[in-house]
Amino acid sequence: MLREITERHFPDGASIVHAKGRWFDPERKAFVSEEARQVLVCASSRKALAPWCAELASALDQKEFMIVQLGNAFSFRAGKKRSH
């Protein structure tokens, strides 16, 4: 489900990294360990993420997501190696 929703919103590509996560549960006053996913996408703005986040929140029954913003994306194409 995560992959299908992400592919629909980011058809040019995304990366999904499987991880082990922990979060603090204030009711239990303890950390809870669980399987986690990190999804790497490239968007033009935070506003462009809203439809994807809303659909994921509904599908996965999540109240919030952690979003980490990095600098501007760019691509690099490796050319032919020069011969000496």
N, C-alpha and C positions, 0 to 999 in steps of 0.2 A: 504494500500500500504506500509506504514512504517513497519508494522508487517511482511508482506510477504517478503520484501527485507531483513529485519534483520534476519528472520528465515533462509533464504537461505544462508546467510553469516555466521551465528552463530547457527548451528543446535543443539548445546549442550545447548542452552538457552540464554536468554537475558531478561531484565526487561524494560518495557516501563512505565514511570511515567507521568501521565497527570498533568499539572501545568498551572498556569497563569504567563505569562512572560511579560517583558517590554524591549524595546530596544530604543536607542537614534537614531532618524532620523535626520542627520545633515542638510538635505535640509529643513525640517520643523522646525528645531531647537526646537524639542520637543520629549518627550518620547511617544512611541506608545505601547499600551497594546494589548496583543493578547494571545490566547491559545498557549501553548507551550508543548513540549514533552521532557523529559529527557530519553535517552536510555542508559542503563547500560549493557556493554558487557565486556568480558574478551578476550584479544588478546595477542599474544606472542610478538608483536612489533607494533610500529606505522605504519610500512610498511604494516602489515597485515590488517590495517584498510582502506587503500587506495581504494581497489575495492568496499567496502561497501559504503564509503563516496562518491565515484564517482557516483555510481548507485543512491544513495539517492539524491545527488545534481541534477542529471538529472531528476529524477522522481518528485521531489518536487520543482523544479525550484529555488534552493537555490544557493547563491554565496559562502557561507561559513558556517562552523559549528564550534561550540566551543567544543574542546576536552579537557577533564580534565584527566590527568594521575595520577593514584594512584599507590601504591606499588605493589609488587608481590602478585598474587592471590594464595590462598591455600584453601583447603577444610578441614573441621573438621567433623568427624563422632562421634556422641554421642553414647557411648557404653551403655551396660546394667548398670543399677544402682546397686551399690554394696549393699548387705544387711548387716546390722550391727549385 
